[in-house]
Amino acid sequence: MAANNSIQLLLDQLGKDFLAELPDRIEQVEHLILGLASNGNYEEIYRLVHSLKGGGGTHGIQIISVICHQLESYLEKQYEAGDLGSTECIDHCLQYIDL
């Protein structure tokens, strides 16, 4: 039983750490999105969004996973269409950040 308690305490702490780091990680994604037109940093944005999606799922925060999944799909479509740097794309991505 003590091992289960230790594991649960560790998981609880990891969840708290994820939530504490979340604003900074979202700000980082936002900064990268704002630079899409000049930097073409699709891979870095996608990786960060994918990581947030996984963290949300791991810690039972499904709304983060759902939003990040939607943003991943949108980024992928825009990347394939060659439209990542457009004002419309950036504005749309920022709406996901607002969520």
SEDOPA-411648 format. One record per atom (N, C-alpha, C): residue number from 1; residue in three letters; x, y, z; chain; atom name. Coordinates in steps of 0.05 Angstrom, whole numbers. Layout:
N
- k:r:x:y:z:c:a
- NUM:Ala:X:Y:Z:A:CA
...
! end
This chain:
99
- k:r:x:y:z:c:a
- 1:Met:16:-24:0:A:N
- 1:Met:0:0:0:A:CA
- 1:Met:17:25:0:A:C
- 2:Ala:40:25:14:A:N
- 2:Ala:57:48:15:A:CA
- 2:Ala:68:55:-12:A:C
- 3:Ala:74:35:-28:A:N
- 3:Ala:84:40:-55:A:CA
- 3:Ala:63:54:-72:A:C
- 4:Asn:38:46:-70:A:N
- 4:Asn:16:59:-84:A:CA
- 4:Asn:13:88:-76:A:C
- 5:Asn:16:93:-50:A:N
- 5:Asn:14:121:-41:A:CA
- 5:Asn:37:138:-52:A:C
- 6:Ser:61:126:-52:A:N
- 6:Ser:84:141:-63:A:CA
- 6:Ser:80:147:-93:A:C
- 7:Ile:70:128:-107:A:N
- 7:Ile:65:132:-136:A:CA
- 7:Ile:44:154:-140:A:C
- 8:Gln:23:152:-124:A:N
- 8:Gln:1:172:-126:A:CA
- 8:Gln:12:200:-120:A:C
- 9:Leu:28:202:-99:A:N
- 9:Leu:40:228:-92:A:CA
- 9:Leu:57:239:-115:A:C
- 10:Leu:73:221:-127:A:N
- 10:Leu:89:229:-150:A:CA
- 10:Leu:72:239:-173:A:C
- 11:Leu:51:224:-179:A:N
- 11:Leu:33:232:-201:A:CA
- 11:Leu:20:258:-195:A:C
- 12:Asp:12:262:-170:A:N
- 12:Asp:-1:287:-162:A:CA
- 12:Asp:19:311:-166:A:C
- 13:Gln:44:306:-158:A:N
- 13:Gln:64:327:-161:A:CA
- 13:Gln:70:333:-190:A:C
- 14:Leu:71:313:-206:A:N
- 14:Leu:75:317:-235:A:CA
- 14:Leu:52:333:-248:A:C
- 15:Gly:28:327:-239:A:N
- 15:Gly:5:342:-249:A:CA
- 15:Gly:6:371:-240:A:C
- 16:Lys:14:376:-215:A:N
- 16:Lys:17:404:-206:A:CA
- 16:Lys:39:418:-221:A:C
- 17:Asp:61:404:-227:A:N
- 17:Asp:82:417:-242:A:CA
- 17:Asp:73:423:-270:A:C
- 18:Phe:58:405:-282:A:N
- 18:Phe:48:410:-309:A:CA
- 18:Phe:31:435:-310:A:C
- 19:Leu:13:438:-291:A:N
- 19:Leu:-5:461:-289:A:CA
- 19:Leu:11:487:-283:A:C
- 20:Ala:31:484:-267:A:N
- 20:Ala:48:508:-260:A:CA
- 20:Ala:63:518:-285:A:C
- 21:Glu:72:499:-301:A:N
- 21:Glu:88:506:-325:A:CA
- 21:Glu:70:513:-349:A:C
- 22:Leu:45:507:-348:A:N
- 22:Leu:27:511:-370:A:CA
- 22:Leu:26:539:-381:A:C
- 23:Pro:23:560:-365:A:N
- 23:Pro:23:587:-376:A:CA
- 23:Pro:48:594:-392:A:C
- 24:Asp:71:586:-382:A:N
- 24:Asp:96:591:-397:A:CA
- 24:Asp:97:576:-423:A:C
- 25:Arg:88:551:-423:A:N
- 25:Arg:89:535:-447:A:CA
- 25:Arg:69:546:-468:A:C
- 26:Ile:46:555:-459:A:N
- 26:Ile:27:567:-477:A:CA
- 26:Ile:38:593:-488:A:C
- 27:Glu:51:609:-472:A:N
- 27:Glu:63:634:-481:A:CA
- 27:Glu:85:628:-502:A:C
- 28:Gln:100:607:-498:A:N
- 28:Gln:120:599:-517:A:CA
- 28:Gln:108:592:-544:A:C
- 29:Val:86:577:-544:A:N
- 29:Val:73:569:-568:A:CA
- 29:Val:62:595:-582:A:C
- 30:Glu:50:612:-566:A:N
- 30:Glu:39:637:-577:A:CA
- 30:Glu:62:654:-591:A:C
- 31:His:84:656:-578:A:N
- 31:His:107:671:-589:A:CA
- 31:His:116:659:-616:A:C
- 32:Leu:117:632:-617:A:N
- 32:Leu:125:619:-641:A:CA
- 32:Leu:104:623:-663:A:C
- 33:Ile:79:622:-656:A:N
- 33:Ile:58:626:-676:A:CA
- 33:Ile:60:654:-687:A:C
- 34:Leu:65:674:-670:A:N
- 34:Leu:68:701:-680:A:CA
- 34:Leu:91:704:-699:A:C
- 35:Gly:111:687:-697:A:N
- 35:Gly:134:688:-715:A:CA
- 35:Gly:132:670:-739:A:C
- 36:Leu:108:657:-743:A:N
- 36:Leu:105:639:-766:A:CA
- 36:Leu:111:652:-793:A:C
- 37:Ala:103:676:-797:A:N
- 37:Ala:107:689:-823:A:CA
- 37:Ala:136:693:-830:A:C
- 38:Ser:153:698:-810:A:N
- 38:Ser:181:703:-815:A:CA
- 38:Ser:199:680:-809:A:C
- 39:Asn:192:662:-791:A:N
- 39:Asn:210:641:-782:A:CA
- 39:Asn:205:614:-794:A:C
- 40:Gly:180:608:-802:A:N
- 40:Gly:174:582:-812:A:CA
- 40:Gly:180:560:-793:A:C
- 41:Asn:173:563:-768:A:N
- 41:Asn:180:544:-747:A:CA
- 41:Asn:158:524:-741:A:C
- 42:Tyr:147:513:-762:A:N
- 42:Tyr:125:494:-760:A:CA
- 42:Tyr:132:470:-742:A:C
- 43:Glu:155:458:-746:A:N
- 43:Glu:163:434:-731:A:CA
- 43:Glu:164:439:-701:A:C
- 44:Glu:175:462:-693:A:N
- 44:Glu:178:469:-665:A:CA
- 44:Glu:150:473:-652:A:C
- 45:Ile:133:488:-667:A:N
- 45:Ile:106:492:-657:A:CA
- 45:Ile:91:466:-654:A:C
- 46:Tyr:92:450:-675:A:N
- 46:Tyr:78:424:-674:A:CA
- 46:Tyr:88:407:-651:A:C
- 47:Arg:114:406:-647:A:N
- 47:Arg:125:390:-625:A:CA
- 47:Arg:115:400:-598:A:C
- 48:Leu:115:426:-593:A:N
- 48:Leu:106:437:-568:A:CA
- 48:Leu:76:431:-564:A:C
- 49:Val:60:435:-585:A:N
- 49:Val:31:430:-582:A:CA
- 49:Val:26:401:-577:A:C
- 50:His:41:383:-591:A:N
- 50:His:38:354:-587:A:CA
- 50:His:45:347:-558:A:C
- 51:Ser:66:359:-547:A:N
- 51:Ser:74:354:-520:A:CA
- 51:Ser:53:363:-500:A:C
- 52:Leu:41:387:-505:A:N
- 52:Leu:19:396:-487:A:CA
- 52:Leu:-5:377:-489:A:C
- 53:Lys:-11:368:-513:A:N
- 53:Lys:-33:349:-516:A:CA
- 53:Lys:-28:324:-499:A:C
- 54:Gly:-4:313:-501:A:N
- 54:Gly:2:289:-485:A:CA
- 54:Gly:1:294:-456:A:C
- 55:Gly:12:317:-447:A:N
- 55:Gly:11:323:-418:A:CA
- 55:Gly:-17:327:-408:A:C
- 56:Gly:-34:340:-424:A:N
- 56:Gly:-62:343:-416:A:CA
- 56:Gly:-75:316:-413:A:C
- 57:Gly:-70:298:-432:A:N
- 57:Gly:-82:271:-430:A:CA
- 57:Gly:-71:255:-406:A:C
- 58:Thr:-45:257:-402:A:N
- 58:Thr:-33:243:-380:A:CA
- 58:Thr:-44:251:-353:A:C
- 59:His:-49:277:-350:A:N
- 59:His:-58:288:-324:A:CA
- 59:His:-88:292:-323:A:C
- 60:Gly:-103:280:-342:A:N
- 60:Gly:-132:280:-341:A:CA
- 60:Gly:-145:307:-347:A:C
- 61:Ile:-131:324:-361:A:N
- 61:Ile:-142:351:-369:A:CA
- 61:Ile:-149:349:-398:A:C
- 62:Gln:-171:336:-403:A:N
- 62:Gln:-179:330:-431:A:CA
- 62:Gln:-183:354:-448:A:C
- 63:Ile:-192:376:-437:A:N
- 63:Ile:-197:400:-454:A:CA
- 63:Ile:-171:409:-467:A:C
- 64:Ile:-148:407:-453:A:N
- 64:Ile:-123:414:-465:A:CA
- 64:Ile:-116:395:-488:A:C
- 65:Ser:-121:370:-484:A:N
- 65:Ser:-115:350:-505:A:CA
- 65:Ser:-133:355:-529:A:C
- 66:Val:-158:361:-525:A:N
- 66:Val:-176:366:-547:A:CA
- 66:Val:-168:391:-563:A:C
- 67:Ile:-163:412:-549:A:N
- 67:Ile:-155:437:-563:A:CA
- 67:Ile:-129:433:-578:A:C
- 68:Cys:-109:421:-565:A:N
- 68:Cys:-84:416:-578:A:CA
- 68:Cys:-86:398:-602:A:C
- 69:His:-103:378:-600:A:N
- 69:His:-107:360:-623:A:CA
- 69:His:-119:376:-646:A:C
- 70:Gln:-138:393:-641:A:N
- 70:Gln:-150:409:-662:A:CA
- 70:Gln:-129:428:-674:A:C
- 71:Leu:-112:440:-657:A:N
- 71:Leu:-91:458:-667:A:CA
- 71:Leu:-71:442:-684:A:C
- 72:Glu:-63:419:-675:A:N
- 72:Glu:-45:402:-691:A:CA
- 72:Glu:-56:397:-718:A:C
- 73:Ser:-81:389:-720:A:N
- 73:Ser:-94:383:-745:A:CA
- 73:Ser:-94:408:-763:A:C
- 74:Tyr:-101:431:-752:A:N
- 74:Tyr:-102:455:-767:A:CA
- 74:Tyr:-74:463:-777:A:C
- 75:Leu:-54:462:-760:A:N
- 75:Leu:-27:468:-768:A:CA
- 75:Leu:-18:450:-791:A:C
- 76:Glu:-24:424:-789:A:N
- 76:Glu:-16:405:-809:A:CA
- 76:Glu:-29:412:-836:A:C
- 77:Lys:-54:417:-836:A:N
- 77:Lys:-68:424:-861:A:CA
- 77:Lys:-57:450:-873:A:C
- 78:Gln:-51:470:-856:A:N
- 78:Gln:-40:495:-867:A:CA
- 78:Gln:-12:491:-877:A:C
- 79:Tyr:3:474:-864:A:N
- 79:Tyr:31:468:-873:A:CA
- 79:Tyr:30:455:-900:A:C
- 80:Glu:13:435:-903:A:N
- 80:Glu:11:421:-928:A:CA
- 80:Glu:1:439:-951:A:C
- 81:Ala:-16:459:-944:A:N
- 81:Ala:-26:478:-964:A:CA
- 81:Ala:-6:501:-969:A:C
- 82:Gly:15:503:-953:A:N
- 82:Gly:34:524:-956:A:CA
- 82:Gly:24:551:-947:A:C
- 83:Asp:6:550:-927:A:N
- 83:Asp:-8:575:-919:A:CA
- 83:Asp:-2:582:-889:A:C
- 84:Leu:20:572:-878:A:N
- 84:Leu:25:576:-850:A:CA
- 84:Leu:30:606:-842:A:C
- 85:Gly:42:621:-860:A:N
- 85:Gly:49:648:-853:A:CA
- 85:Gly:28:669:-858:A:C
- 86:Ser:5:660:-867:A:N
- 86:Ser:-16:680:-874:A:CA
- 86:Ser:-28:692:-848:A:C
- 87:Thr:-38:716:-851:A:N
- 87:Thr:-51:729:-828:A:CA
- 87:Thr:-75:713:-818:A:C
- 88:Glu:-90:701:-836:A:N
- 88:Glu:-113:685:-828:A:CA
- 88:Glu:-105:661:-812:A:C
- 89:Cys:-83:648:-821:A:N
- 89:Cys:-73:624:-806:A:CA
- 89:Cys:-64:632:-778:A:C
- 90:Ile:-48:653:-777:A:N
- 90:Ile:-38:661:-751:A:CA
- 90:Ile:-60:669:-732:A:C
- 91:Asp:-80:684:-743:A:N
- 91:Asp:-103:692:-726:A:CA
- 91:Asp:-118:668:-716:A:C
- 92:His:-122:649:-734:A:N
- 92:His:-137:624:-726:A:CA
- 92:His:-121:609:-705:A:C
- 93:Cys:-95:607:-708:A:N
- 93:Cys:-79:593:-687:A:CA
- 93:Cys:-81:607:-661:A:C
- 94:Leu:-81:633:-661:A:N
- 94:Leu:-82:649:-636:A:CA
- 94:Leu:-109:645:-622:A:C
- 95:Gln:-130:639:-638:A:N
- 95:Gln:-156:633:-625:A:CA
- 95:Gln:-154:607:-609:A:C
- 96:Tyr:-138:588:-619:A:N
- 96:Tyr:-134:564:-603:A:CA
- 96:Tyr:-120:571:-577:A:C
- 97:Ile:-100:588:-579:A:N
- 97:Ile:-85:596:-555:A:CA
- 97:Ile:-104:609:-535:A:C
- 98:Asp:-122:626:-544:A:N
- 98:Asp:-142:639:-527:A:CA
- 98:Asp:-159:618:-512:A:C
- 99:Leu:-165:596:-526:A:N
- 99:Leu:-181:575:-513:A:CA
- 99:Leu:-166:563:-489:A:C
! end
